[in-house]
Amino acid sequence: MRRRTKAPAAPLPQRAGIDPVRLRLPADPDGAWVTVRDHLAGRYAGAIGAGRVDAMLAEGRFVGADGRPVGAEEPYAEGRYVWFHRDFPPERRVPFDVGVVHRDERIVVADKPHFLATMPRGRHVTETALARLRRDLDLPHLQPAHRLDRLTAGLVLFVVNPSDRGAYQTLFRDRLVRKEYEAVAAYEPGIALPVTVRSRIVKERGVMAAREEPGEPNSESRVELTGHRGGLGRYRLVPETGRTHQLRVHMNSLGVPILGDPVYPVVREDGPEDWSRPLQLLARTLEFTDPLTGGLMRFESRRRLAQWPL
């Protein structure tokens, strides 16, 4: 078995905190690609169109390992590396800052606001916590160890050195991180709390809402009431698993959907987001044993949920 050689370092710098796209030209057994342009135009015809590829080639947007622009008529060569920056879609700026509760030579613990994605995904690219932190902290190699839902605020762990990322990701994979969340929802005195909710959650690709269905449980959450006033309750949520939208689904199944939730119990019509109506869910606490130092680490968010009365 032929060992794949390590890719060379990117010859392009980050742009707006986003890495350039790296492309390794694949094998061409049918000889369909005479030039580099032939492959690029076919590969990205559906995404941006052959005309845009031609324009980017003319502008010198595609470069090789030496940093020099790739010419449209250069012969196709299997295994060659090509880099480029894709066009970023227009994004509405999320008008809230990313806080930092801890920073050292290994990790950054960010206090993410509502509405800001953790990392580039879909239509959210430059308006993400990762891109902002890379720019603001001058840490171009920063990587997230896990992901926090875009609509949820609170603590997210980032790793400074990519070589350390696996060690911290393993903590989350093996459920060695204790996470506590805080939520505001209606107060229902008839619900017996605390309670541990277990159910089978299924999330289909392309479908906004996850659903519960009969079968072996794959999710578990502890729900506690920590206070109530004015018809509202403040809840401590402790997830034992990490299914998509798990806490939101479980609170909805108890009959107390989290305030500001645009999906549960009813999917809200798509439209401009209302910054004044955030999902009232906060990743309050992260606690773990550092895999590199062995020290106990505990962090708490400095944010508060706006709809809980002072």
C-alpha positions in Angstrom: 0.0 0.0 0.0 1.5 3.3 -1.1 1.8 5.8 1.8 0.4 9.2 1.1 2.9 12.0 1.4 2.2 14.9 3.7 0.8 17.9 2.1 3.1 21.0 1.9 2.3 24.0 4.0 -0.3 26.4 2.5 1.4 29.1 0.4 -1.6 31.5 1.0 -2.2 33.2 4.3 -5.6 33.1 6.1 -8.2 35.6 5.0 -10.6 37.0 7.6 -9.5 34.1 9.9 -10.3 31.4 7.3 -7.8 29.0 5.8 -7.4 28.7 2.1 -9.0 25.6 0.4 -6.4 22.9 -0.4 -7.1 20.7 -3.4 -5.0 17.7 -4.5 -5.6 16.8 -8.1 -6.9 13.3 -8.3 -6.1 10.5 -10.8 -7.5 10.8 -14.3 -7.7 7.3 -15.7 -9.8 8.4 -18.7 -7.6 11.3 -19.7 -10.5 13.7 -19.5 -8.5 16.6 -18.1 -5.9 18.0 -20.4 -5.3 21.1 -18.4 -5.7 22.2 -14.8 -8.5 24.4 -15.9 -10.4 21.4 -17.4 -10.5 19.8 -13.9 -11.4 22.9 -12.0 -14.2 23.9 -14.3 -15.8 20.5 -14.1 -15.2 20.1 -10.3 -16.8 23.4 -9.4 -19.3 23.8 -12.3 -22.3 23.2 -10.0 -21.0 25.4 -7.1 -19.7 28.5 -8.7 -19.8 27.8 -12.5 -17.1 27.4 -15.1 -17.2 31.1 -15.9 -16.3 32.0 -12.3 -13.5 29.5 -12.3 -12.1 31.1 -15.5 -12.3 34.5 -13.8 -10.4 33.3 -10.7 -7.7 31.7 -12.9 -7.3 35.0 -14.7 -7.0 36.9 -11.4 -4.3 34.5 -10.2 -6.6 33.2 -7.4 -5.4 29.5 -7.7 -1.8 29.0 -6.7 0.6 26.0 -6.5 2.9 24.9 -3.7 5.4 27.6 -4.6 2.8 30.3 -4.3 2.8 31.1 -8.0 -0.5 31.5 -9.8 -1.7 28.4 -11.7 -2.2 29.1 -15.4 -5.4 27.9 -17.1 -3.5 26.1 -19.8 -1.0 24.3 -17.5 -1.0 20.6 -18.1 -2.9 18.5 -15.7 -0.7 16.6 -13.2 -2.1 14.0 -10.8 -1.2 14.6 -7.2 -0.4 18.3 -7.6 -1.6 20.5 -4.8 -3.6 23.7 -5.5 -4.8 26.3 -3.1 -7.3 29.1 -3.3 -9.6 31.3 -1.2 -13.3 30.8 -2.0 -15.6 33.8 -2.3 -17.2 34.4 1.1 -21.0 34.9 1.0 -22.3 38.2 2.4 -23.0 37.7 6.1 -24.9 39.8 8.6 -22.7 40.7 11.5 -23.7 39.3 14.8 -23.6 42.3 17.1 -22.2 40.7 20.2 -18.6 40.1 21.2 -16.9 36.8 22.0 -15.6 36.8 25.6 -12.5 34.9 26.7 -12.6 33.4 30.2 -9.3 31.7 30.0 -6.2 31.7 27.8 -2.8 30.0 28.1 -0.3 28.4 25.8 -2.5 25.3 25.2 -6.1 26.4 25.2 -8.6 29.2 24.9 -12.0 29.0 26.7 -14.3 31.4 24.9 -17.7 32.7 26.1 -19.7 32.6 22.9 -22.7 34.8 22.4 -26.0 33.7 21.0 -26.4 33.6 17.2 -22.7 33.1 16.5 -21.6 29.8 15.0 -18.6 28.0 16.6 -16.9 27.3 13.3 -17.5 27.8 9.6 -20.4 25.8 8.3 -22.9 26.4 5.6 -23.7 30.1 5.1 -21.8 31.0 8.3 -18.1 31.4 7.5 -16.5 34.6 8.7 -19.2 35.3 11.3 -18.0 32.5 13.5 -16.3 32.3 16.9 -13.3 30.6 15.3 -12.7 33.2 12.7 -13.1 36.1 15.1 -10.8 34.6 17.7 -8.1 33.8 15.2 -8.1 37.4 14.1 -8.6 39.1 17.5 -6.1 36.9 19.4 -3.6 36.5 16.5 -3.8 32.7 16.8 -4.0 31.5 13.2 -3.8 27.8 14.1 -6.6 27.9 16.7 -9.0 25.0 16.4 -12.2 24.1 18.3 -12.2 20.9 20.5 -16.0 20.6 20.2 -19.0 22.5 18.8 -21.7 24.5 20.6 -24.9 25.1 18.7 -25.1 28.5 17.0 -28.2 29.6 18.9 -26.7 28.6 22.3 -24.4 30.9 24.2 -21.7 30.0 26.6 -18.4 28.1 26.9 -16.4 26.6 24.0 -13.0 25.1 24.3 -10.4 25.9 21.6 -6.9 24.4 21.2 -4.0 26.6 20.3 -1.7 24.0 18.8 -3.3 21.6 16.2 -1.1 18.8 17.4 -2.9 18.9 20.8 -6.4 19.0 19.4 -6.8 15.2 19.4 -6.2 14.9 23.1 -8.9 17.5 24.0 -11.3 16.1 21.4 -11.0 12.7 23.0 -12.2 14.1 26.3 -15.5 15.1 24.7 -15.7 11.9 22.7 -15.2 9.8 25.8 -17.6 11.9 27.9 -14.9 13.0 30.3 -16.0 16.6 30.3 -18.7 17.6 32.7 -21.0 20.2 31.1 -23.8 22.1 32.8 -26.3 24.3 31.0 -28.7 26.9 32.3 -32.1 27.5 30.6 -35.2 29.6 31.1 -38.6 28.2 30.3 -42.1 28.3 31.7 -42.6 27.1 35.3 -44.9 24.1 35.5 -45.4 23.0 39.2 -47.0 19.7 38.0 -43.7 18.5 36.6 -41.8 16.4 39.1 -38.2 17.6 39.2 -35.3 16.7 39.2 -35.7 14.1 36.5 -33.5 12.2 34.2 -34.8 12.1 30.6 -33.8 9.3 28.3 -35.0 8.9 24.8 -34.1 8.0 21.2 -33.4 11.2 19.2 -33.1 11.1 15.4 -31.9 14.1 13.4 -32.2 13.8 9.6 -29.9 15.7 7.3 -31.7 18.7 5.8 -34.5 18.6 8.4 -34.5 21.5 10.9 -36.0 19.7 13.9 -34.8 16.5 15.5 -37.5 14.1 16.7 -37.9 11.4 19.4 -39.0 7.9 18.3 -39.5 4.5 20.0 -36.4 2.4 20.4 -33.2 2.1 22.5 -32.4 5.4 24.1 -29.4 7.2 22.7 -29.7 10.4 24.8 -29.8 11.3 28.5 -30.2 14.6 30.3 -30.6 15.5 33.9 -33.1 18.4 34.4 -33.3 20.3 37.7 -35.3 23.4 38.8 -33.1 26.0 40.5 -35.6 28.7 40.9 -38.9 30.1 39.7 -40.6 33.5 39.7 -43.2 35.3 37.6 -44.3 32.1 35.9 -40.8 31.4 34.7 -38.4 28.7 35.8 -34.6 28.5 35.8 -33.3 25.1 35.0 -30.0 23.3 35.4 -29.4 20.9 32.6 -26.7 18.2 32.7 -26.3 16.2 29.5 -24.8 12.8 29.7 -24.8 12.4 25.9 -24.4 14.9 23.1 -27.1 14.4 20.5 -28.0 17.3 18.2 -30.5 19.6 19.9 -30.7 17.2 22.8 -31.5 19.6 25.6 -34.0 21.5 23.5 -35.8 18.3 22.6 -35.9 17.0 26.1 -37.2 20.3 27.6 -39.9 20.3 24.9 -40.8 16.7 25.7 -41.3 17.7 29.3 -43.8 20.4 28.2 -41.5 23.3 29.0 -39.8 24.3 25.7 -36.9 26.7 26.2 -37.9 30.4 25.7 -36.9 31.8 22.3 -36.5 28.4 20.6 -37.3 28.9 16.9 -37.6 25.1 16.3 -39.3 23.5 19.3 -42.2 23.0 19.6 -42.9 24.7 16.2 -40.4 25.6 13.5 -40.5 29.4 13.1 -40.7 30.8 9.5 -37.2 31.6 8.1 -36.4 35.3 8.1 -34.0 37.9 9.6 -33.0 36.9 13.1 -34.3 39.0 16.0 -31.2 39.7 18.2 -33.5 40.7 21.0 -35.1 37.2 21.2 -32.2 34.7 21.8 -32.7 31.1 22.7 -32.6 31.1 26.5 -29.9 28.4 26.8 -26.4 28.9 28.2 -23.5 26.5 28.4 -22.7 27.6 32.0 -19.9 25.2 33.1 -17.0 23.2 31.7 -15.0 20.9 33.9 -12.4 18.3 33.0 -8.9 17.0 33.8 -6.4 18.5 31.4 -5.0 15.6 29.3 -1.6 17.3 29.0 -1.0 18.6 32.5 -3.3 16.4 34.6 -4.7 19.4 36.4 -8.4 19.9 37.2 -9.9 22.6 35.0 -13.2 24.3 35.7 -14.7 27.3 33.9 -17.9 29.3 34.3 -19.6 31.5 31.8 -19.9 35.2 32.7 -23.0 35.6 30.6 -26.6 35.7 31.9 -29.9 34.8 30.3 -31.8 38.0 29.6 -35.3 36.7 30.3 -34.5 35.5 33.8 -35.7 38.3 36.1 -33.0 39.9 38.2 
